[in-house]
Amino acid sequence: MFAILVSAANVALGFLLRSVVAKFFLYFALYFFVTEAVSFLQSSGVLPSAASLAGAFGAIGNDVWYFLDLCAFSYGSAAAGVGLCDAFHHPATADHWVTRWRSMRIAA
């Protein structure tokens, strides 16, 4: 009987160490890397500023905006940061499907 309890504890401890703790450290390392990389890219001037983005979107012609509105680009780009639970309530735009695919890969 004692061997069965030790075996069950070993399985539970192995699950915790392999999945929970390992994913915690992996996601913490990814979070730290992304935050530091974004701050480095902002300080080095690689990422565009708000003024340059406004100028770029202002230079888009009406014919291109027609197709962007047809594909619901403005709604889809606003929903790109939506979490996994809220992603199912948005219409099927291209950004929505990409976000949903990424969320499913992270959650797996």
C-alpha positions as CSV (number, residue, x, y, z in Angstrom):
1,M,0.0,0.0,0.0
2,F,2.8,2.3,0.8
3,A,4.4,1.7,-2.6
4,I,1.2,2.8,-4.3
5,L,1.1,6.1,-2.3
6,V,4.8,6.8,-3.1
7,S,4.2,6.0,-6.8
8,A,1.1,8.4,-6.9
9,A,3.1,11.1,-5.1
10,N,6.0,10.6,-7.6
11,V,3.6,11.0,-10.5
12,A,2.0,14.1,-9.0
13,L,5.4,15.7,-8.2
14,G,6.7,14.8,-11.7
15,F,3.7,16.5,-13.3
16,L,4.2,19.6,-11.2
17,L,7.9,19.9,-12.0
18,R,7.6,19.1,-15.7
19,S,4.5,21.1,-16.6
20,V,3.7,23.8,-14.1
21,V,7.1,24.9,-12.9
22,A,8.7,24.5,-16.3
23,K,6.0,26.6,-18.0
24,F,6.2,29.3,-15.4
25,F,9.9,29.8,-15.9
26,L,9.5,29.6,-19.7
27,Y,6.7,32.2,-19.8
28,F,8.5,34.4,-17.3
29,A,11.7,34.3,-19.5
30,L,9.6,35.1,-22.6
31,Y,7.9,38.0,-20.8
32,F,11.2,39.4,-19.6
33,F,12.8,39.0,-23.0
34,V,9.9,40.7,-24.9
35,T,9.6,43.6,-22.5
36,E,13.4,44.2,-22.6
37,A,13.5,43.8,-26.4
38,V,10.7,46.3,-26.9
39,S,12.3,48.9,-24.6
40,F,15.6,48.4,-26.4
41,L,13.9,48.8,-29.8
42,Q,12.1,51.9,-28.7
43,S,15.3,53.5,-27.4
44,S,17.2,52.7,-30.5
45,G,14.5,54.2,-32.8
46,V,13.7,51.0,-34.7
47,L,10.0,51.0,-33.8
48,P,7.9,53.8,-35.5
49,S,6.5,56.7,-33.5
50,A,2.9,57.6,-33.3
51,A,3.4,60.6,-35.7
52,S,5.0,58.4,-38.3
53,L,2.2,55.8,-38.1
54,A,-0.4,58.5,-38.4
55,G,1.4,59.9,-41.5
56,A,1.7,56.4,-43.0
57,F,-2.0,55.7,-42.6
58,G,-2.9,59.1,-43.8
59,A,-1.0,58.4,-47.0
60,I,-3.1,55.4,-47.9
61,G,-5.4,56.1,-50.8
62,N,-9.2,55.7,-50.8
63,D,-9.1,52.6,-53.0
64,V,-6.9,50.8,-50.5
65,W,-9.1,51.9,-47.6
66,Y,-12.1,50.4,-49.4
67,F,-10.6,47.0,-49.3
68,L,-9.3,47.4,-45.7
69,D,-12.8,48.4,-44.7
70,L,-14.2,45.5,-46.6
71,C,-12.0,43.1,-44.6
72,A,-12.8,45.0,-41.4
73,F,-9.2,45.9,-40.8
74,S,-9.9,48.7,-38.3
75,Y,-12.0,46.3,-36.2
76,G,-9.6,43.4,-36.5
77,S,-6.5,45.4,-35.7
78,A,-8.2,46.7,-32.5
79,A,-9.1,43.2,-31.5
80,A,-5.5,41.8,-32.1
81,G,-4.7,41.9,-28.4
82,V,-7.9,40.3,-27.2
83,G,-7.5,37.3,-24.8
84,L,-8.5,33.8,-25.4
85,C,-11.9,34.0,-23.7
86,D,-13.0,37.2,-25.5
87,A,-11.6,36.2,-28.9
88,F,-14.7,34.1,-29.7
89,H,-17.1,37.0,-29.5
90,H,-15.5,39.0,-32.4
91,P,-16.3,38.6,-36.1
92,A,-14.1,36.5,-38.2
93,T,-11.5,39.0,-39.4
94,A,-8.0,38.0,-40.5
95,D,-6.4,39.5,-37.4
96,H,-8.9,37.7,-35.2
97,W,-8.0,34.3,-36.7
98,V,-4.3,35.0,-36.3
99,T,-4.8,36.0,-32.7
100,R,-7.0,33.0,-32.0
101,W,-4.3,30.7,-33.5
102,R,-1.6,32.2,-31.4
103,S,-3.7,32.0,-28.3
104,M,-4.4,28.3,-28.9
105,R,-0.7,27.6,-29.4
106,I,0.3,29.3,-26.2
107,A,-2.4,27.6,-24.2
108,A,-1.4,24.1,-25.5
